[in-house]
Amino acid sequence: MPELPEVETITRQLVHSVVGKRIINITARWPRSLTAAPQDLDDAIGARITRVERRGKLIIISTDSDSSVLIHLRMTGQLLLGVLEKPDQHERARIVLDDTSVLRFNDQRKFGRIQVISQEAAARDPFLVALGPEATDAAAVARALRRHAPRRRSPIKALLLDQHVIAGIGNIYADEILFTAGINPATEASALSIPRLRRLASACPEILNQAIDLRGSTLRDYRDLDGTSGTYLSVARVHGRKGQTCRRCSATIAYASVAGRGTYWCPSCQRRTRSALGNPFT
């Protein structure tokens, strides 16, 4: 699933590629991929794109007609910019622009969504309103962790993945952030001291900004606007490296399920303090 670095990469590309252009049409080949009331869709057609921004893992395209296009990539969504041509087998929706270029929304698993709503509705959208602070804001993340961690007996990884607490972190970067902070993923959130929470908060932008510089991570489906894969996994410290040597201490990278997600960590660099699981990690 595309996480903050992947969505930020696409957002930055869209800022340079589509701002100032007009929307000629928005259509769907898979009806569930596009949610739009008739009036909102009418308002978007012919409107000029004025701004593209990211909130958590969501892309928000704003126009001069007070309409917004929200794009949720979800698990296998791809947003590709190209010329007007016949759709391929995984194209679910498209946005045609006034220079005949097309934003194609490809989605093999069909979980992604494009939503066209008014900017007023976007401002009070329940999903957006419920999001926590951006994971790239260390100070805001520190405040969120100090607020939520003491009340959580679940693994700290589960807390990092909770979008209501911190917006934008997914499975790959949760593992990488925890390694950088030297915290075992199974440690109870409530067991972490304030200094360790500060270290964790600082690790969030450190890892995410590095991943943005490398255009994100591609496990299988993710591509940026140009169809290019992300390269972060080539330098990943732990994620995807089960049985390999730790880049820091030469211990063997371990793997197990934590908070219902496949999790990688270094048993030496990330020693367990207190686990929410029955089987302690060493």
C-alpha positions as a Markdown table, in Angstrom:
| # | Residue | x | y | z |
|---|---|---|---|---|
| 1 | Met | 0.0 | 0.0 | 0.0 |
| 2 | Pro | 1.4 | 3.4 | -0.9 |
| 3 | Glu | 2.4 | 5.3 | 2.3 |
| 4 | Leu | 3.3 | 8.9 | 2.9 |
| 5 | Pro | 6.5 | 9.0 | 0.9 |
| 6 | Glu | 4.9 | 7.5 | -2.2 |
| 7 | Val | 1.9 | 9.8 | -2.0 |
| 8 | Glu | 4.1 | 12.8 | -1.4 |
| 9 | Thr | 6.2 | 11.9 | -4.4 |
| 10 | Ile | 3.1 | 11.8 | -6.6 |
| 11 | Thr | 1.7 | 15.0 | -5.1 |
| 12 | Arg | 4.9 | 16.9 | -5.8 |
| 13 | Gln | 4.9 | 15.7 | -9.4 |
| 14 | Leu | 1.2 | 16.7 | -9.8 |
| 15 | Val | 2.0 | 20.2 | -8.5 |
| 16 | His | 4.5 | 20.6 | -11.4 |
| 17 | Ser | 2.4 | 18.8 | -14.0 |
| 18 | Val | -1.3 | 19.7 | -13.6 |
| 19 | Val | -1.7 | 22.9 | -11.7 |
| 20 | Gly | -3.1 | 25.6 | -14.0 |
| 21 | Lys | -4.7 | 23.0 | -16.3 |
| 22 | Arg | -8.5 | 22.6 | -16.8 |
| 23 | Ile | -10.4 | 19.4 | -16.2 |
| 24 | Ile | -12.2 | 18.4 | -19.4 |
| 25 | Asn | -13.8 | 15.2 | -18.1 |
| 26 | Ile | -13.8 | 12.6 | -15.3 |
| 27 | Thr | -15.0 | 9.2 | -16.1 |
| 28 | Ala | -14.9 | 5.7 | -14.6 |
| 29 | Arg | -14.6 | 2.3 | -16.2 |
| 30 | Trp | -15.3 | 0.6 | -12.8 |
| 31 | Pro | -18.2 | 2.6 | -11.2 |
| 32 | Arg | -17.1 | 2.0 | -7.6 |
| 33 | Ser | -13.8 | 3.7 | -8.3 |
| 34 | Leu | -15.5 | 7.1 | -8.7 |
| 35 | Thr | -17.8 | 8.7 | -6.1 |
| 36 | Ala | -19.4 | 12.0 | -7.2 |
| 37 | Ala | -22.8 | 13.6 | -6.9 |
| 38 | Pro | -24.0 | 14.9 | -10.3 |
| 39 | Gln | -23.7 | 18.6 | -9.2 |
| 40 | Asp | -20.2 | 18.1 | -7.8 |
| 41 | Leu | -19.1 | 16.4 | -11.0 |
| 42 | Asp | -20.6 | 19.2 | -13.1 |
| 43 | Asp | -18.8 | 21.8 | -11.0 |
| 44 | Ala | -15.4 | 20.0 | -11.6 |
| 45 | Ile | -15.8 | 19.8 | -15.4 |
| 46 | Gly | -14.2 | 22.8 | -16.9 |
| 47 | Ala | -12.6 | 24.0 | -13.7 |
| 48 | Arg | -9.0 | 24.9 | -13.5 |
| 49 | Ile | -6.7 | 23.1 | -11.0 |
| 50 | Thr | -5.4 | 25.6 | -8.5 |
| 51 | Arg | -3.7 | 23.4 | -5.9 |
| 52 | Val | -2.5 | 19.9 | -5.2 |
| 53 | Glu | -1.7 | 18.8 | -1.6 |
| 54 | Arg | -1.4 | 15.7 | 0.5 |
| 55 | Arg | -3.0 | 14.8 | 3.8 |
| 56 | Gly | -1.8 | 11.6 | 5.3 |
| 57 | Lys | -2.0 | 9.1 | 2.4 |
| 58 | Leu | -4.6 | 11.1 | 0.5 |
| 59 | Ile | -4.1 | 13.4 | -2.5 |
| 60 | Ile | -6.3 | 16.5 | -2.7 |
| 61 | Ile | -6.8 | 18.4 | -5.9 |
| 62 | Ser | -8.5 | 21.7 | -5.6 |
| 63 | Thr | -10.0 | 23.8 | -8.4 |
| 64 | Asp | -11.2 | 27.4 | -9.0 |
| 65 | Ser | -14.9 | 26.2 | -9.1 |
| 66 | Asp | -14.8 | 25.3 | -5.4 |
| 67 | Ser | -14.7 | 21.6 | -6.2 |
| 68 | Ser | -12.1 | 19.1 | -4.9 |
| 69 | Val | -10.9 | 15.7 | -6.2 |
| 70 | Leu | -9.8 | 13.4 | -3.4 |
| 71 | Ile | -7.7 | 10.4 | -4.5 |
| 72 | His | -7.3 | 7.4 | -2.2 |
| 73 | Leu | -4.7 | 5.0 | -3.7 |
| 74 | Arg | -5.3 | 2.4 | -1.1 |
| 75 | Met | -3.6 | -1.0 | -1.7 |
| 76 | Thr | -2.7 | -1.1 | -5.4 |
| 77 | Gly | -3.8 | 2.3 | -6.8 |
| 78 | Gln | -1.6 | 4.0 | -9.3 |
| 79 | Leu | -1.9 | 7.5 | -10.7 |
| 80 | Leu | -0.2 | 7.8 | -14.0 |
| 81 | Leu | 0.1 | 10.9 | -16.3 |
| 82 | Gly | 0.1 | 10.2 | -20.1 |
| 83 | Val | -1.4 | 11.0 | -23.4 |
| 84 | Leu | -5.0 | 10.3 | -24.5 |
| 85 | Glu | -5.1 | 6.7 | -25.6 |
| 86 | Lys | -7.0 | 3.5 | -25.1 |
| 87 | Pro | -7.3 | 2.3 | -21.4 |
| 88 | Asp | -5.3 | -0.7 | -20.3 |
| 89 | Gln | -6.8 | -3.6 | -18.4 |
| 90 | His | -6.4 | -2.1 | -14.9 |
| 91 | Glu | -7.6 | 1.4 | -15.6 |
| 92 | Arg | -10.6 | 2.2 | -13.4 |
| 93 | Ala | -11.0 | 5.9 | -13.9 |
| 94 | Arg | -9.4 | 8.8 | -15.7 |
| 95 | Ile | -9.3 | 12.6 | -15.6 |
| 96 | Val | -8.8 | 14.3 | -19.0 |
| 97 | Leu | -7.1 | 17.6 | -19.0 |
| 98 | Asp | -7.2 | 20.5 | -21.5 |
| 99 | Asp | -3.8 | 19.8 | -23.0 |
| 100 | Thr | -5.1 | 16.3 | -24.0 |
| 101 | Ser | -3.1 | 14.7 | -21.2 |
| 102 | Val | -4.8 | 12.1 | -19.0 |
| 103 | Leu | -4.5 | 11.2 | -15.3 |
| 104 | Arg | -5.1 | 7.5 | -15.3 |
| 105 | Phe | -6.2 | 5.8 | -12.1 |
| 106 | Asn | -5.1 | 2.2 | -12.4 |
| 107 | Asp | -6.0 | -0.2 | -9.6 |
| 108 | Gln | -5.6 | -4.0 | -9.9 |
| 109 | Arg | -7.4 | -4.8 | -6.6 |
| 110 | Lys | -10.1 | -2.2 | -7.0 |
| 111 | Phe | -9.9 | -0.8 | -3.5 |
| 112 | Gly | -8.8 | 2.7 | -4.4 |
| 113 | Arg | -11.3 | 5.6 | -4.8 |
| 114 | Ile | -11.6 | 9.0 | -6.5 |
| 115 | Gln | -14.1 | 11.3 | -4.8 |
| 116 | Val | -15.4 | 14.6 | -6.2 |
| 117 | Ile | -16.9 | 16.9 | -3.6 |
| 118 | Ser | -17.1 | 20.6 | -2.8 |
| 119 | Gln | -14.2 | 22.2 | -1.0 |
| 120 | Glu | -16.5 | 22.9 | 1.9 |
| 121 | Ala | -17.5 | 19.2 | 2.1 |
| 122 | Ala | -13.8 | 18.3 | 1.9 |
| 123 | Ala | -13.0 | 20.5 | 4.9 |
| 124 | Arg | -15.4 | 18.6 | 7.1 |
| 125 | Asp | -14.9 | 15.2 | 5.5 |
| 126 | Pro | -15.0 | 12.7 | 8.5 |
| 127 | Phe | -12.0 | 10.8 | 7.2 |
| 128 | Leu | -9.8 | 13.9 | 6.9 |
| 129 | Val | -11.0 | 15.5 | 10.1 |
| 130 | Ala | -10.1 | 12.3 | 12.1 |
| 131 | Leu | -6.5 | 12.1 | 10.8 |
| 132 | Gly | -3.7 | 12.7 | 13.3 |
| 133 | Pro | -0.8 | 15.1 | 12.7 |
| 134 | Glu | 1.5 | 14.6 | 9.7 |
| 135 | Ala | 4.2 | 12.1 | 10.4 |
| 136 | Thr | 6.8 | 14.5 | 9.0 |
| 137 | Asp | 6.2 | 17.0 | 11.8 |
| 138 | Ala | 8.4 | 15.8 | 14.6 |
| 139 | Ala | 7.1 | 18.3 | 17.2 |
| 140 | Ala | 3.4 | 17.4 | 16.4 |
| 141 | Val | 4.3 | 13.7 | 16.4 |
| 142 | Ala | 6.0 | 14.0 | 19.8 |
| 143 | Arg | 2.8 | 15.7 | 21.3 |
| 144 | Ala | 0.6 | 13.0 | 19.8 |
| 145 | Leu | 2.8 | 10.2 | 21.2 |
| 146 | Arg | 2.9 | 11.8 | 24.7 |
| 147 | Arg | -0.9 | 12.0 | 24.6 |
| 148 | His | -1.7 | 8.6 | 23.3 |
| 149 | Ala | 1.1 | 6.2 | 24.3 |
| 150 | Pro | 0.6 | 6.2 | 28.1 |
| 151 | Arg | -2.9 | 4.9 | 27.6 |
| 152 | Arg | -2.1 | 2.2 | 25.2 |
| 153 | Arg | -1.0 | -1.4 | 26.2 |
| 154 | Ser | -0.9 | -2.4 | 22.5 |
| 155 | Pro | 2.4 | -2.7 | 20.7 |
| 156 | Ile | 4.0 | 0.6 | 19.8 |
| 157 | Lys | 3.9 | -0.5 | 16.1 |
| 158 | Ala | 0.1 | -0.6 | 16.3 |
| 159 | Leu | 0.2 | 3.0 | 17.6 |
| 160 | Leu | 2.4 | 4.2 | 14.7 |
| 161 | Leu | -0.1 | 2.6 | 12.2 |
| 162 | Asp | -3.1 | 4.3 | 13.8 |
| 163 | Gln | -3.9 | 7.1 | 11.3 |
| 164 | His | -6.0 | 8.8 | 14.0 |
| 165 | Val | -2.8 | 9.2 | 16.1 |
| 166 | Ile | -0.2 | 10.0 | 13.3 |
| 167 | Ala | -1.1 | 10.4 | 9.7 |
| 168 | Gly | 0.9 | 8.7 | 6.9 |
| 169 | Ile | 2.8 | 5.8 | 8.4 |
| 170 | Gly | 2.3 | 2.3 | 7.0 |
| 171 | Asn | 3.9 | -1.0 | 7.5 |
| 172 | Ile | 7.2 | -0.4 | 5.8 |
| 173 | Tyr | 8.1 | 2.8 | 7.4 |
| 174 | Ala | 6.8 | 1.8 | 10.9 |
| 175 | Asp | 9.5 | -0.9 | 10.9 |
| 176 | Glu | 12.2 | 1.5 | 9.6 |
| 177 | Ile | 11.3 | 4.2 | 12.1 |
| 178 | Leu | 11.3 | 1.8 | 15.1 |
| 179 | Phe | 14.7 | 0.5 | 14.0 |
| 180 | Thr | 16.1 | 4.1 | 13.8 |
| 181 | Ala | 14.7 | 4.8 | 17.3 |
| 182 | Gly | 16.1 | 1.5 | 18.7 |
| 183 | Ile | 12.6 | 0.4 | 19.9 |
| 184 | Asn | 11.3 | -3.2 | 19.6 |
| 185 | Pro | 8.0 | -3.2 | 17.6 |
| 186 | Ala | 6.3 | -5.4 | 20.2 |
| 187 | Thr | 7.0 | -3.0 | 23.2 |
| 188 | Glu | 3.9 | -1.8 | 24.9 |
| 189 | Ala | 3.3 | 1.8 | 24.0 |
| 190 | Ser | 2.6 | 2.7 | 27.6 |
| 191 | Ala | 6.1 | 1.3 | 28.6 |
| 192 | Leu | 8.0 | 3.9 | 26.7 |
| 193 | Ser | 9.6 | 6.7 | 28.5 |
| 194 | Ile | 9.4 | 10.4 | 27.4 |
| 195 | Pro | 13.0 | 10.4 | 26.1 |
| 196 | Arg | 12.3 | 7.3 | 24.0 |
| 197 | Leu | 9.1 | 8.8 | 22.7 |
| 198 | Arg | 11.0 | 11.9 | 21.7 |
| 199 | Arg | 13.6 | 9.7 | 19.9 |
| 200 | Leu | 10.7 | 8.0 | 18.1 |
| 201 | Ala | 9.2 | 11.3 | 17.1 |
| 202 | Ser | 12.5 | 12.5 | 15.6 |
| 203 | Ala | 12.9 | 9.2 | 13.7 |
| 204 | Cys | 9.6 | 9.7 | 11.8 |
| 205 | Pro | 10.6 | 12.7 | 9.6 |
| 206 | Glu | 14.2 | 11.3 | 9.3 |
| 207 | Ile | 13.1 | 8.1 | 7.7 |
| 208 | Leu | 10.1 | 9.6 | 5.7 |
| 209 | Asn | 12.1 | 12.4 | 4.2 |
| 210 | Gln | 14.8 | 10.0 | 3.1 |
| 211 | Ala | 12.2 | 7.8 | 1.5 |
| 212 | Ile | 10.7 | 10.8 | -0.3 |
| 213 | Asp | 14.1 | 11.7 | -1.7 |
| 214 | Leu | 14.3 | 8.1 | -3.0 |
| 215 | Arg | 10.7 | 8.4 | -4.5 |
| 216 | Gly | 9.3 | 5.9 | -2.0 |
| 217 | Ser | 9.2 | 2.1 | -2.0 |
| 218 | Thr | 8.0 | -0.4 | -4.6 |
| 219 | Leu | 7.2 | -3.9 | -3.4 |
| 220 | Arg | 5.1 | -4.8 | -6.4 |
| 221 | Asp | 2.5 | -2.3 | -7.6 |
| 222 | Tyr | 3.6 | 1.2 | -6.7 |
| 223 | Arg | 4.7 | 3.6 | -9.5 |
| 224 | Asp | 5.0 | 7.3 | -9.4 |
| 225 | Leu | 3.3 | 9.7 | -11.9 |
| 226 | Asp | 5.9 | 8.8 | -14.6 |
| 227 | Gly | 5.6 | 5.0 | -14.0 |
| 228 | Thr | 8.9 | 4.9 | -12.2 |
| 229 | Ser | 9.5 | 2.6 | -9.2 |
| 230 | Gly | 10.6 | 3.9 | -5.8 |
| 231 | Thr | 14.1 | 2.8 | -4.6 |
| 232 | Tyr | 13.9 | 3.2 | -0.8 |
| 233 | Leu | 13.9 | -0.6 | -0.2 |
| 234 | Ser | 17.4 | -0.8 | -1.6 |
| 235 | Val | 18.7 | 1.1 | 1.5 |
| 236 | Ala | 16.1 | -0.2 | 4.0 |
| 237 | Arg | 17.6 | -1.2 | 7.4 |
| 238 | Val | 15.2 | -4.0 | 8.3 |
| 239 | His | 12.0 | -4.2 | 6.3 |
| 240 | Gly | 12.0 | -7.1 | 3.8 |
| 241 | Arg | 15.4 | -8.3 | 5.1 |
| 242 | Lys | 14.4 | -11.4 | 7.2 |
| 243 | Gly | 17.5 | -13.6 | 7.8 |
| 244 | Gln | 19.9 | -11.0 | 6.5 |
| 245 | Thr | 22.6 | -9.2 | 8.5 |
| 246 | Cys | 21.8 | -6.0 | 10.3 |
| 247 | Arg | 23.4 | -3.1 | 8.6 |
| 248 | Arg | 24.4 | -1.6 | 12.0 |
| 249 | Cys | 25.4 | -4.6 | 14.2 |
| 250 | Ser | 25.6 | -7.7 | 12.1 |
| 251 | Ala | 22.9 | -9.5 | 14.0 |
| 252 | Thr | 20.3 | -11.5 | 12.0 |
| 253 | Ile | 17.1 | -9.6 | 11.1 |
| 254 | Ala | 14.1 | -11.2 | 12.6 |
| 255 | Tyr | 10.5 | -11.5 | 11.4 |
| 256 | Ala | 7.1 | -12.1 | 13.0 |
| 257 | Ser | 3.5 | -10.8 | 13.0 |
| 258 | Val | 3.0 | -7.7 | 15.3 |
| 259 | Ala | -0.3 | -5.8 | 15.4 |
| 260 | Gly | -1.5 | -8.2 | 12.6 |
| 261 | Arg | 1.2 | -7.0 | 10.2 |
| 262 | Gly | 4.4 | -8.7 | 9.0 |
| 263 | Thr | 7.2 | -7.1 | 11.0 |
| 264 | Tyr | 11.0 | -6.9 | 10.7 |
| 265 | Trp | 13.4 | -5.9 | 13.4 |
| 266 | Cys | 16.9 | -6.4 | 14.7 |
| 267 | Pro | 17.0 | -8.4 | 18.0 |
| 268 | Ser | 20.2 | -6.7 | 19.1 |
| 269 | Cys | 19.5 | -3.0 | 18.2 |
| 270 | Gln | 15.9 | -3.2 | 19.2 |
| 271 | Arg | 15.8 | -5.1 | 22.5 |
| 272 | Arg | 12.4 | -5.8 | 24.0 |
| 273 | Thr | 11.5 | -3.9 | 27.2 |
| 274 | Arg | 7.9 | -5.1 | 27.7 |
| 275 | Ser | 5.8 | -6.9 | 25.2 |
| 276 | Ala | 2.1 | -6.9 | 24.6 |
| 277 | Leu | 2.5 | -10.4 | 23.1 |
| 278 | Gly | 2.6 | -13.7 | 24.8 |
| 279 | Asn | 5.8 | -14.8 | 23.1 |
| 280 | Pro | 8.6 | -12.4 | 24.1 |
| 281 | Phe | 11.0 | -11.2 | 21.4 |
| 282 | Thr | 14.7 | -11.3 | 22.1 |
